[in-house]
Amino acid sequence: MISENSSSSEFLPAIRRARIDNLTIYEISDAELNILERGSPDSIYLNVAIALISSAISFF
């Protein structure tokens, strides 16, 4: 019979500590996170261009 404490401890992650010399934390807003999530318009144009070029090559 397994007790509840031992069964729940099986799913805990291993925590390893190491010495950190320097840690820099930058605070960002939700709006900045949304901008990062969307990506730049250049990446969208690149994806469209690659799709069009690959479809054109497949037709030829």
PDBQT receptor file of N, H, CA, C and O in Angstrom, charges set to zero:
ATOM      1  N   MET A   1       0.849  -1.171   0.000  1.00  0.00    +0.000 N 
ATOM      2  CA  MET A   1       0.000   0.000   0.000  1.00  0.00    +0.000 C 
ATOM      3  C   MET A   1       0.900   1.242   0.000  1.00  0.00    +0.000 C 
ATOM      4  O   MET A   1       1.836   1.341   0.793  1.00  0.00    +0.000 OA
ATOM      5  N   ILE A   2       0.607   2.176  -0.888  1.00  0.00    +0.000 N 
ATOM      6  H   ILE A   2      -0.153   2.096  -1.532  1.00  0.00    +0.000 HD
ATOM      7  CA  ILE A   2       1.423   3.386  -1.022  1.00  0.00    +0.000 C 
ATOM      8  C   ILE A   2       0.685   4.538  -0.367  1.00  0.00    +0.000 C 
ATOM      9  O   ILE A   2      -0.502   4.751  -0.615  1.00  0.00    +0.000 OA
ATOM     10  N   SER A   3       1.391   5.278   0.466  1.00  0.00    +0.000 N 
ATOM     11  H   SER A   3       2.356   5.105   0.667  1.00  0.00    +0.000 HD
ATOM     12  CA  SER A   3       0.751   6.429   1.105  1.00  0.00    +0.000 C 
ATOM     13  C   SER A   3       0.678   7.597   0.121  1.00  0.00    +0.000 C 
ATOM     14  O   SER A   3       1.397   7.614  -0.878  1.00  0.00    +0.000 OA
ATOM     15  N   GLU A   4      -0.178   8.560   0.399  1.00  0.00    +0.000 N 
ATOM     16  H   GLU A   4      -0.762   8.547   1.210  1.00  0.00    +0.000 HD
ATOM     17  CA  GLU A   4      -0.373   9.697  -0.498  1.00  0.00    +0.000 C 
ATOM     18  C   GLU A   4       0.875  10.561  -0.598  1.00  0.00    +0.000 C 
ATOM     19  O   GLU A   4       1.147  11.106  -1.668  1.00  0.00    +0.000 OA
ATOM     20  N   ASN A   5       1.629  10.705   0.460  1.00  0.00    +0.000 N 
ATOM     21  H   ASN A   5       1.408  10.263   1.330  1.00  0.00    +0.000 HD
ATOM     22  CA  ASN A   5       2.820  11.541   0.443  1.00  0.00    +0.000 C 
ATOM     23  C   ASN A   5       3.883  10.988  -0.496  1.00  0.00    +0.000 C 
ATOM     24  O   ASN A   5       4.520  11.753  -1.219  1.00  0.00    +0.000 OA
ATOM     25  N   SER A   6       4.083   9.694  -0.499  1.00  0.00    +0.000 N 
ATOM     26  H   SER A   6       3.565   9.072   0.089  1.00  0.00    +0.000 HD
ATOM     27  CA  SER A   6       5.115   9.123  -1.354  1.00  0.00    +0.000 C 
ATOM     28  C   SER A   6       4.685   9.123  -2.815  1.00  0.00    +0.000 C 
ATOM     29  O   SER A   6       5.535   9.279  -3.691  1.00  0.00    +0.000 OA
ATOM     30  N   SER A   7       3.397   8.955  -3.111  1.00  0.00    +0.000 N 
ATOM     31  H   SER A   7       2.706   8.828  -2.399  1.00  0.00    +0.000 HD
ATOM     32  CA  SER A   7       2.954   8.959  -4.500  1.00  0.00    +0.000 C 
ATOM     33  C   SER A   7       2.994  10.364  -5.095  1.00  0.00    +0.000 C 
ATOM     34  O   SER A   7       3.263  10.507  -6.288  1.00  0.00    +0.000 OA
ATOM     35  N   SER A   8       2.739  11.389  -4.315  1.00  0.00    +0.000 N 
ATOM     36  H   SER A   8       2.520  11.273  -3.346  1.00  0.00    +0.000 HD
ATOM     37  CA  SER A   8       2.794  12.746  -4.849  1.00  0.00    +0.000 C 
ATOM     38  C   SER A   8       4.227  13.224  -5.001  1.00  0.00    +0.000 C 
ATOM     39  O   SER A   8       4.490  14.111  -5.812  1.00  0.00    +0.000 OA
ATOM     40  N   SER A   9       5.171  12.656  -4.235  1.00  0.00    +0.000 N 
ATOM     41  H   SER A   9       4.957  11.935  -3.576  1.00  0.00    +0.000 HD
ATOM     42  CA  SER A   9       6.565  13.070  -4.348  1.00  0.00    +0.000 C 
ATOM     43  C   SER A   9       7.223  12.499  -5.604  1.00  0.00    +0.000 C 
ATOM     44  O   SER A   9       8.294  12.964  -5.994  1.00  0.00    +0.000 OA
ATOM     45  N   GLU A  10       6.615  11.514  -6.239  1.00  0.00    +0.000 N 
ATOM     46  H   GLU A  10       5.744  11.137  -5.923  1.00  0.00    +0.000 HD
ATOM     47  CA  GLU A  10       7.166  10.957  -7.468  1.00  0.00    +0.000 C 
ATOM     48  C   GLU A  10       7.120  11.961  -8.609  1.00  0.00    +0.000 C 
ATOM     49  O   GLU A  10       7.941  11.885  -9.523  1.00  0.00    +0.000 OA
ATOM     50  N   PHE A  11       6.193  12.887  -8.579  1.00  0.00    +0.000 N 
ATOM     51  H   PHE A  11       5.527  12.949  -7.836  1.00  0.00    +0.000 HD
ATOM     52  CA  PHE A  11       6.003  13.822  -9.663  1.00  0.00    +0.000 C 
ATOM     53  C   PHE A  11       6.698  15.164  -9.437  1.00  0.00    +0.000 C 
ATOM     54  O   PHE A  11       6.566  16.067 -10.263  1.00  0.00    +0.000 OA
ATOM     55  N   LEU A  12       7.421  15.309  -8.355  1.00  0.00    +0.000 N 
ATOM     56  H   LEU A  12       7.529  14.575  -7.684  1.00  0.00    +0.000 HD
ATOM     57  CA  LEU A  12       8.130  16.551  -8.090  1.00  0.00    +0.000 C 
ATOM     58  C   LEU A  12       9.403  16.613  -8.930  1.00  0.00    +0.000 C 
ATOM     59  O   LEU A  12      10.103  15.608  -9.059  1.00  0.00    +0.000 OA
ATOM     60  N   PRO A  13       9.714  17.780  -9.506  1.00  0.00    +0.000 N 
ATOM     61  CA  PRO A  13      10.935  17.881 -10.316  1.00  0.00    +0.000 C 
ATOM     62  C   PRO A  13      12.177  17.902  -9.434  1.00  0.00    +0.000 C 
ATOM     63  O   PRO A  13      12.109  18.289  -8.267  1.00  0.00    +0.000 OA
ATOM     64  N   ALA A  14      13.287  17.493  -9.981  1.00  0.00    +0.000 N 
ATOM     65  H   ALA A  14      13.342  17.178 -10.929  1.00  0.00    +0.000 HD
ATOM     66  CA  ALA A  14      14.557  17.559  -9.263  1.00  0.00    +0.000 C 
ATOM     67  C   ALA A  14      15.051  19.001  -9.304  1.00  0.00    +0.000 C 
ATOM     68  O   ALA A  14      15.048  19.628 -10.364  1.00  0.00    +0.000 OA
ATOM     69  N   ILE A  15      15.461  19.513  -8.194  1.00  0.00    +0.000 N 
ATOM     70  H   ILE A  15      15.464  19.003  -7.333  1.00  0.00    +0.000 HD
ATOM     71  CA  ILE A  15      15.941  20.887  -8.106  1.00  0.00    +0.000 C 
ATOM     72  C   ILE A  15      17.436  20.842  -7.850  1.00  0.00    +0.000 C 
ATOM     73  O   ILE A  15      17.902  20.259  -6.872  1.00  0.00    +0.000 OA
ATOM     74  N   ARG A  16      18.183  21.477  -8.759  1.00  0.00    +0.000 N 
ATOM     75  H   ARG A  16      17.804  21.951  -9.554  1.00  0.00    +0.000 HD
ATOM     76  CA  ARG A  16      19.630  21.541  -8.603  1.00  0.00    +0.000 C 
ATOM     77  C   ARG A  16      20.028  23.000  -8.449  1.00  0.00    +0.000 C 
ATOM     78  O   ARG A  16      19.621  23.854  -9.236  1.00  0.00    +0.000 OA
ATOM     79  N   ARG A  17      20.810  23.269  -7.447  1.00  0.00    +0.000 N 
ATOM     80  H   ARG A  17      21.140  22.575  -6.807  1.00  0.00    +0.000 HD
ATOM     81  CA  ARG A  17      21.242  24.640  -7.189  1.00  0.00    +0.000 C 
ATOM     82  C   ARG A  17      22.664  24.824  -7.674  1.00  0.00    +0.000 C 
ATOM     83  O   ARG A  17      23.496  23.923  -7.563  1.00  0.00    +0.000 OA
ATOM     84  N   ALA A  18      22.931  25.994  -8.211  1.00  0.00    +0.000 N 
ATOM     85  H   ALA A  18      22.255  26.725  -8.301  1.00  0.00    +0.000 HD
ATOM     86  CA  ALA A  18      24.275  26.344  -8.646  1.00  0.00    +0.000 C 
ATOM     87  C   ALA A  18      24.510  27.809  -8.307  1.00  0.00    +0.000 C 
ATOM     88  O   ALA A  18      23.564  28.587  -8.183  1.00  0.00    +0.000 OA
ATOM     89  N   ARG A  19      25.749  28.169  -8.162  1.00  0.00    +0.000 N 
ATOM     90  H   ARG A  19      26.518  27.537  -8.263  1.00  0.00    +0.000 HD
ATOM     91  CA  ARG A  19      26.081  29.548  -7.837  1.00  0.00    +0.000 C 
ATOM     92  C   ARG A  19      25.951  30.400  -9.088  1.00  0.00    +0.000 C 
ATOM     93  O   ARG A  19      26.472  30.047 -10.146  1.00  0.00    +0.000 OA
ATOM     94  N   ILE A  20      25.258  31.517  -8.965  1.00  0.00    +0.000 N 
ATOM     95  H   ILE A  20      24.835  31.804  -8.106  1.00  0.00    +0.000 HD
ATOM     96  CA  ILE A  20      25.070  32.452 -10.063  1.00  0.00    +0.000 C 
ATOM     97  C   ILE A  20      25.825  33.725  -9.729  1.00  0.00    +0.000 C 
ATOM     98  O   ILE A  20      25.596  34.345  -8.690  1.00  0.00    +0.000 OA
ATOM     99  N   ASP A  21      26.730  34.109 -10.625  1.00  0.00    +0.000 N 
ATOM    100  H   ASP A  21      26.916  33.605 -11.468  1.00  0.00    +0.000 HD
ATOM    101  CA  ASP A  21      27.509  35.320 -10.381  1.00  0.00    +0.000 C 
ATOM    102  C   ASP A  21      26.682  36.577 -10.624  1.00  0.00    +0.000 C 
ATOM    103  O   ASP A  21      26.740  37.530  -9.847  1.00  0.00    +0.000 OA
ATOM    104  N   ASN A  22      25.919  36.572 -11.701  1.00  0.00    +0.000 N 
ATOM    105  H   ASN A  22      25.872  35.798 -12.333  1.00  0.00    +0.000 HD
ATOM    106  CA  ASN A  22      25.177  37.773 -12.068  1.00  0.00    +0.000 C 
ATOM    107  C   ASN A  22      23.863  37.355 -12.719  1.00  0.00    +0.000 C 
ATOM    108  O   ASN A  22      23.843  36.472 -13.577  1.00  0.00    +0.000 OA
ATOM    109  N   LEU A  23      22.786  37.979 -12.318  1.00  0.00    +0.000 N 
ATOM    110  H   LEU A  23      22.802  38.697 -11.622  1.00  0.00    +0.000 HD
ATOM    111  CA  LEU A  23      21.473  37.707 -12.883  1.00  0.00    +0.000 C 
ATOM    112  C   LEU A  23      20.818  39.035 -13.215  1.00  0.00    +0.000 C 
ATOM    113  O   LEU A  23      20.606  39.865 -12.331  1.00  0.00    +0.000 OA
ATOM    114  N   THR A  24      20.496  39.240 -14.488  1.00  0.00    +0.000 N 
ATOM    115  H   THR A  24      20.668  38.565 -15.206  1.00  0.00    +0.000 HD
ATOM    116  CA  THR A  24      19.850  40.466 -14.925  1.00  0.00    +0.000 C 
ATOM    117  C   THR A  24      18.404  40.155 -15.278  1.00  0.00    +0.000 C 
ATOM    118  O   THR A  24      18.137  39.253 -16.073  1.00  0.00    +0.000 OA
ATOM    119  N   ILE A  25      17.479  40.890 -14.697  1.00  0.00    +0.000 N 
ATOM    120  H   ILE A  25      17.696  41.622 -14.051  1.00  0.00    +0.000 HD
ATOM    121  CA  ILE A  25      16.053  40.692 -14.931  1.00  0.00    +0.000 C 
ATOM    122  C   ILE A  25      15.490  41.964 -15.553  1.00  0.00    +0.000 C 
ATOM    123  O   ILE A  25      15.671  43.059 -15.020  1.00  0.00    +0.000 OA
ATOM    124  N   TYR A  26      14.811  41.812 -16.676  1.00  0.00    +0.000 N 
ATOM    125  H   TYR A  26      14.664  40.923 -17.110  1.00  0.00    +0.000 HD
ATOM    126  CA  TYR A  26      14.183  42.934 -17.351  1.00  0.00    +0.000 C 
ATOM    127  C   TYR A  26      12.673  42.817 -17.193  1.00  0.00    +0.000 C 
ATOM    128  O   TYR A  26      12.102  41.758 -17.455  1.00  0.00    +0.000 OA
ATOM    129  N   GLU A  27      12.029  43.883 -16.773  1.00  0.00    +0.000 N 
ATOM    130  H   GLU A  27      12.492  44.743 -16.560  1.00  0.00    +0.000 HD
ATOM    131  CA  GLU A  27      10.579  43.884 -16.646  1.00  0.00    +0.000 C 
ATOM    132  C   GLU A  27       9.980  44.306 -17.978  1.00  0.00    +0.000 C 
ATOM    133  O   GLU A  27      10.373  45.318 -18.559  1.00  0.00    +0.000 OA
ATOM    134  N   ILE A  28       9.014  43.511 -18.458  1.00  0.00    +0.000 N 
ATOM    135  H   ILE A  28       8.694  42.689 -17.986  1.00  0.00    +0.000 HD
ATOM    136  CA  ILE A  28       8.330  43.847 -19.698  1.00  0.00    +0.000 C 
ATOM    137  C   ILE A  28       6.828  43.821 -19.456  1.00  0.00    +0.000 C 
ATOM    138  O   ILE A  28       6.337  43.156 -18.544  1.00  0.00    +0.000 OA
ATOM    139  N   SER A  29       6.121  44.553 -20.286  1.00  0.00    +0.000 N 
ATOM    140  H   SER A  29       6.520  45.093 -21.027  1.00  0.00    +0.000 HD
ATOM    141  CA  SER A  29       4.671  44.659 -20.114  1.00  0.00    +0.000 C 
ATOM    142  C   SER A  29       3.963  43.593 -20.961  1.00  0.00    +0.000 C 
ATOM    143  O   SER A  29       4.588  42.908 -21.771  1.00  0.00    +0.000 OA
ATOM    144  N   ASP A  30       2.670  43.471 -20.761  1.00  0.00    +0.000 N 
ATOM    145  H   ASP A  30       2.162  44.027 -20.104  1.00  0.00    +0.000 HD
ATOM    146  CA  ASP A  30       1.867  42.529 -21.552  1.00  0.00    +0.000 C 
ATOM    147  C   ASP A  30       1.838  42.930 -23.019  1.00  0.00    +0.000 C 
ATOM    148  O   ASP A  30       1.816  42.068 -23.899  1.00  0.00    +0.000 OA
ATOM    149  N   ALA A  31       1.838  44.223 -23.287  1.00  0.00    +0.000 N 
ATOM    150  H   ALA A  31       1.856  44.923 -22.573  1.00  0.00    +0.000 HD
ATOM    151  CA  ALA A  31       1.832  44.692 -24.676  1.00  0.00    +0.000 C 
ATOM    152  C   ALA A  31       3.110  44.266 -25.394  1.00  0.00    +0.000 C 
ATOM    153  O   ALA A  31       3.066  43.869 -26.558  1.00  0.00    +0.000 OA
ATOM    154  N   GLU A  32       4.238  44.347 -24.709  1.00  0.00    +0.000 N 
ATOM    155  H   GLU A  32       4.274  44.670 -23.764  1.00  0.00    +0.000 HD
ATOM    156  CA  GLU A  32       5.495  43.917 -25.313  1.00  0.00    +0.000 C 
ATOM    157  C   GLU A  32       5.509  42.414 -25.558  1.00  0.00    +0.000 C 
ATOM    158  O   GLU A  32       6.060  41.954 -26.558  1.00  0.00    +0.000 OA
ATOM    159  N   LEU A  33       4.910  41.650 -24.659  1.00  0.00    +0.000 N 
ATOM    160  H   LEU A  33       4.462  42.024 -23.847  1.00  0.00    +0.000 HD
ATOM    161  CA  LEU A  33       4.805  40.208 -24.865  1.00  0.00    +0.000 C 
ATOM    162  C   LEU A  33       3.934  39.879 -26.071  1.00  0.00    +0.000 C 
ATOM    163  O   LEU A  33       4.231  38.948 -26.821  1.00  0.00    +0.000 OA
ATOM    164  N   ASN A  34       2.861  40.641 -26.258  1.00  0.00    +0.000 N 
ATOM    165  H   ASN A  34       2.620  41.397 -25.649  1.00  0.00    +0.000 HD
ATOM    166  CA  ASN A  34       1.996  40.419 -27.418  1.00  0.00    +0.000 C 
ATOM    167  C   ASN A  34       2.733  40.725 -28.715  1.00  0.00    +0.000 C 
ATOM    168  O   ASN A  34       2.557  40.021 -29.710  1.00  0.00    +0.000 OA
ATOM    169  N   ILE A  35       3.555  41.769 -28.711  1.00  0.00    +0.000 N 
ATOM    170  H   ILE A  35       3.698  42.341 -27.903  1.00  0.00    +0.000 HD
ATOM    171  CA  ILE A  35       4.334  42.110 -29.901  1.00  0.00    +0.000 C 
ATOM    172  C   ILE A  35       5.325  40.996 -30.219  1.00  0.00    +0.000 C 
ATOM    173  O   ILE A  35       5.492  40.622 -31.380  1.00  0.00    +0.000 OA
ATOM    174  N   LEU A  36       5.980  40.467 -29.192  1.00  0.00    +0.000 N 
ATOM    175  H   LEU A  36       5.844  40.770 -28.249  1.00  0.00    +0.000 HD
ATOM    176  CA  LEU A  36       6.913  39.362 -29.400  1.00  0.00    +0.000 C 
ATOM    177  C   LEU A  36       6.202  38.111 -29.892  1.00  0.00    +0.000 C 
ATOM    178  O   LEU A  36       6.751  37.356 -30.694  1.00  0.00    +0.000 OA
ATOM    179  N   GLU A  37       4.990  37.892 -29.419  1.00  0.00    +0.000 N 
ATOM    180  H   GLU A  37       4.544  38.506 -28.768  1.00  0.00    +0.000 HD
ATOM    181  CA  GLU A  37       4.227  36.711 -29.818  1.00  0.00    +0.000 C 
ATOM    182  C   GLU A  37       3.847  36.779 -31.287  1.00  0.00    +0.000 C 
ATOM    183  O   GLU A  37       3.905  35.771 -31.991  1.00  0.00    +0.000 OA
ATOM    184  N   ARG A  38       3.460  37.954 -31.753  1.00  0.00    +0.000 N 
ATOM    185  H   ARG A  38       3.413  38.773 -31.182  1.00  0.00    +0.000 HD
ATOM    186  CA  ARG A  38       3.061  38.110 -33.152  1.00  0.00    +0.000 C 
ATOM    187  C   ARG A  38       4.236  37.996 -34.102  1.00  0.00    +0.000 C 
ATOM    188  O   ARG A  38       4.087  37.486 -35.212  1.00  0.00    +0.000 OA
ATOM    189  N   GLY A  39       5.401  38.462 -33.684  1.00  0.00    +0.000 N 
ATOM    190  H   GLY A  39       5.522  38.877 -32.782  1.00  0.00    +0.000 HD
ATOM    191  CA  GLY A  39       6.570  38.445 -34.553  1.00  0.00    +0.000 C 
ATOM    192  C   GLY A  39       6.579  39.662 -35.452  1.00  0.00    +0.000 C 
ATOM    193  O   GLY A  39       5.631  40.447 -35.475  1.00  0.00    +0.000 OA
ATOM    194  N   SER A  40       7.650  39.803 -36.183  1.00  0.00    +0.000 N 
ATOM    195  H   SER A  40       8.420  39.165 -36.164  1.00  0.00    +0.000 HD
ATOM    196  CA  SER A  40       7.778  40.967 -37.059  1.00  0.00    +0.000 C 
ATOM    197  C   SER A  40       7.077  40.693 -38.384  1.00  0.00    +0.000 C 
ATOM    198  O   SER A  40       6.918  39.536 -38.772  1.00  0.00    +0.000 OA
ATOM    199  N   PRO A  41       6.661  41.735 -39.075  1.00  0.00    +0.000 N 
ATOM    200  CA  PRO A  41       6.027  41.544 -40.390  1.00  0.00    +0.000 C 
ATOM    201  C   PRO A  41       6.993  40.932 -41.400  1.00  0.00    +0.000 C 
ATOM    202  O   PRO A  41       6.561  40.259 -42.336  1.00  0.00    +0.000 OA
ATOM    203  N   ASP A  42       8.284  41.155 -41.223  1.00  0.00    +0.000 N 
ATOM    204  H   ASP A  42       8.634  41.702 -40.463  1.00  0.00    +0.000 HD
ATOM    205  CA  ASP A  42       9.257  40.592 -42.151  1.00  0.00    +0.000 C 
ATOM    206  C   ASP A  42       9.221  39.071 -42.139  1.00  0.00    +0.000 C 
ATOM    207  O   ASP A  42       9.385  38.444 -43.186  1.00  0.00    +0.000 OA
ATOM    208  N   SER A  43       9.008  38.466 -40.974  1.00  0.00    +0.000 N 
ATOM    209  H   SER A  43       8.875  38.976 -40.123  1.00  0.00    +0.000 HD
ATOM    210  CA  SER A  43       8.959  37.013 -40.917  1.00  0.00    +0.000 C 
ATOM    211  C   SER A  43       7.714  36.481 -41.621  1.00  0.00    +0.000 C 
ATOM    212  O   SER A  43       7.751  35.402 -42.212  1.00  0.00    +0.000 OA
ATOM    213  N   ILE A  44       6.623  37.222 -41.561  1.00  0.00    +0.000 N 
ATOM    214  H   ILE A  44       6.593  38.098 -41.080  1.00  0.00    +0.000 HD
ATOM    215  CA  ILE A  44       5.403  36.810 -42.269  1.00  0.00    +0.000 C 
ATOM    216  C   ILE A  44       5.631  36.874 -43.776  1.00  0.00    +0.000 C 
ATOM    217  O   ILE A  44       5.230  35.967 -44.505  1.00  0.00    +0.000 OA
ATOM    218  N   TYR A  45       6.277  37.949 -44.244  1.00  0.00    +0.000 N 
ATOM    219  H   TYR A  45       6.603  38.685 -43.651  1.00  0.00    +0.000 HD
ATOM    220  CA  TYR A  45       6.574  38.071 -45.675  1.00  0.00    +0.000 C 
ATOM    221  C   TYR A  45       7.519  36.965 -46.132  1.00  0.00    +0.000 C 
ATOM    222  O   TYR A  45       7.379  36.447 -47.240  1.00  0.00    +0.000 OA
ATOM    223  N   LEU A  46       8.467  36.606 -45.297  1.00  0.00    +0.000 N 
ATOM    224  H   LEU A  46       8.581  37.026 -44.397  1.00  0.00    +0.000 HD
ATOM    225  CA  LEU A  46       9.394  35.531 -45.641  1.00  0.00    +0.000 C 
ATOM    226  C   LEU A  46       8.656  34.204 -45.765  1.00  0.00    +0.000 C 
ATOM    227  O   LEU A  46       8.916  33.439 -46.694  1.00  0.00    +0.000 OA
ATOM    228  N   ASN A  47       7.743  33.924 -44.844  1.00  0.00    +0.000 N 
ATOM    229  H   ASN A  47       7.532  34.546 -44.090  1.00  0.00    +0.000 HD
ATOM    230  CA  ASN A  47       6.978  32.674 -44.905  1.00  0.00    +0.000 C 
ATOM    231  C   ASN A  47       6.115  32.616 -46.158  1.00  0.00    +0.000 C 
ATOM    232  O   ASN A  47       6.018  31.569 -46.798  1.00  0.00    +0.000 OA
ATOM    233  N   VAL A  48       5.487  33.735 -46.511  1.00  0.00    +0.000 N 
ATOM    234  H   VAL A  48       5.565  34.585 -45.991  1.00  0.00    +0.000 HD
ATOM    235  CA  VAL A  48       4.647  33.771 -47.718  1.00  0.00    +0.000 C 
ATOM    236  C   VAL A  48       5.509  33.594 -48.953  1.00  0.00    +0.000 C 
ATOM    237  O   VAL A  48       5.129  32.872 -49.875  1.00  0.00    +0.000 OA
ATOM    238  N   ALA A  49       6.660  34.240 -48.985  1.00  0.00    +0.000 N 
ATOM    239  H   ALA A  49       6.969  34.826 -48.236  1.00  0.00    +0.000 HD
ATOM    240  CA  ALA A  49       7.547  34.125 -50.141  1.00  0.00    +0.000 C 
ATOM    241  C   ALA A  49       8.040  32.698 -50.311  1.00  0.00    +0.000 C 
ATOM    242  O   ALA A  49       8.083  32.195 -51.434  1.00  0.00    +0.000 OA
ATOM    243  N   ILE A  50       8.406  32.045 -49.240  1.00  0.00    +0.000 N 
ATOM    244  H   ILE A  50       8.370  32.454 -48.328  1.00  0.00    +0.000 HD
ATOM    245  CA  ILE A  50       8.870  30.658 -49.321  1.00  0.00    +0.000 C 
ATOM    246  C   ILE A  50       7.741  29.749 -49.815  1.00  0.00    +0.000 C 
ATOM    247  O   ILE A  50       7.975  28.850 -50.622  1.00  0.00    +0.000 OA
ATOM    248  N   ALA A  51       6.531  29.980 -49.336  1.00  0.00    +0.000 N 
ATOM    249  H   ALA A  51       6.341  30.711 -48.680  1.00  0.00    +0.000 HD
ATOM    250  CA  ALA A  51       5.393  29.165 -49.781  1.00  0.00    +0.000 C 
ATOM    251  C   ALA A  51       5.120  29.375 -51.265  1.00  0.00    +0.000 C 
ATOM    252  O   ALA A  51       4.865  28.412 -51.989  1.00  0.00    +0.000 OA
ATOM    253  N   LEU A  52       5.169  30.613 -51.722  1.00  0.00    +0.000 N 
ATOM    254  H   LEU A  52       5.376  31.395 -51.134  1.00  0.00    +0.000 HD
ATOM    255  CA  LEU A  52       4.911  30.888 -53.138  1.00  0.00    +0.000 C 
ATOM    256  C   LEU A  52       6.014  30.324 -54.025  1.00  0.00    +0.000 C 
ATOM    257  O   LEU A  52       5.731  29.770 -55.087  1.00  0.00    +0.000 OA
ATOM    258  N   ILE A  53       7.253  30.460 -53.604  1.00  0.00    +0.000 N 
ATOM    259  H   ILE A  53       7.482  30.910 -52.742  1.00  0.00    +0.000 HD
ATOM    260  CA  ILE A  53       8.364  29.931 -54.407  1.00  0.00    +0.000 C 
ATOM    261  C   ILE A  53       8.303  28.416 -54.484  1.00  0.00    +0.000 C 
ATOM    262  O   ILE A  53       8.516  27.838 -55.550  1.00  0.00    +0.000 OA
ATOM    263  N   SER A  54       8.011  27.765 -53.355  1.00  0.00    +0.000 N 
ATOM    264  H   SER A  54       7.838  28.234 -52.489  1.00  0.00    +0.000 HD
ATOM    265  CA  SER A  54       7.949  26.306 -53.377  1.00  0.00    +0.000 C 
ATOM    266  C   SER A  54       6.771  25.810 -54.209  1.00  0.00    +0.000 C 
ATOM    267  O   SER A  54       6.893  24.785 -54.880  1.00  0.00    +0.000 OA
ATOM    268  N   SER A  55       5.644  26.500 -54.187  1.00  0.00    +0.000 N 
ATOM    269  H   SER A  55       5.545  27.332 -53.642  1.00  0.00    +0.000 HD
ATOM    270  CA  SER A  55       4.518  26.080 -55.014  1.00  0.00    +0.000 C 
ATOM    271  C   SER A  55       4.808  26.344 -56.496  1.00  0.00    +0.000 C 
ATOM    272  O   SER A  55       4.408  25.554 -57.351  1.00  0.00    +0.000 OA
ATOM    273  N   ALA A  56       5.498  27.445 -56.807  1.00  0.00    +0.000 N 
ATOM    274  H   ALA A  56       5.823  28.087 -56.112  1.00  0.00    +0.000 HD
ATOM    275  CA  ALA A  56       5.863  27.716 -58.206  1.00  0.00    +0.000 C 
ATOM    276  C   ALA A  56       6.833  26.670 -58.735  1.00  0.00    +0.000 C 
ATOM    277  O   ALA A  56       6.721  26.245 -59.884  1.00  0.00    +0.000 OA
ATOM    278  N   ILE A  57       7.778  26.256 -57.912  1.00  0.00    +0.000 N 
ATOM    279  H   ILE A  57       7.870  26.602 -56.978  1.00  0.00    +0.000 HD
ATOM    280  CA  ILE A  57       8.733  25.237 -58.331  1.00  0.00    +0.000 C 
ATOM    281  C   ILE A  57       8.010  23.898 -58.536  1.00  0.00    +0.000 C 
ATOM    282  O   ILE A  57       8.347  23.149 -59.453  1.00  0.00    +0.000 OA
ATOM    283  N   SER A  58       7.043  23.602 -57.706  1.00  0.00    +0.000 N 
ATOM    284  H   SER A  58       6.769  24.210 -56.962  1.00  0.00    +0.000 HD
ATOM    285  CA  SER A  58       6.333  22.335 -57.867  1.00  0.00    +0.000 C 
ATOM    286  C   SER A  58       5.466  22.319 -59.131  1.00  0.00    +0.000 C 
ATOM    287  O   SER A  58       5.245  21.249 -59.697  1.00  0.00    +0.000 OA
ATOM    288  N   PHE A  59       4.970  23.472 -59.587  1.00  0.00    +0.000 N 
ATOM    289  H   PHE A  59       5.150  24.341 -59.127  1.00  0.00    +0.000 HD
ATOM    290  CA  PHE A  59       4.193  23.513 -60.821  1.00  0.00    +0.000 C 
ATOM    291  C   PHE A  59       5.088  23.312 -62.047  1.00  0.00    +0.000 C 
ATOM    292  O   PHE A  59       4.666  22.726 -63.044  1.00  0.00    +0.000 OA
ATOM    293  N   PHE A  60       6.324  23.802 -61.961  1.00  0.00    +0.000 N 
ATOM    294  H   PHE A  60       6.667  24.278 -61.151  1.00  0.00    +0.000 HD
ATOM    295  CA  PHE A  60       7.243  23.630 -63.082  1.00  0.00    +0.000 C 
ATOM    296  C   PHE A  60       7.831  22.240 -63.048  1.00  0.00    +0.000 C 
ATOM    297  O   PHE A  60       8.635  21.889 -63.911  1.00  0.00    +0.000 OA
TER     298      PHE A  60
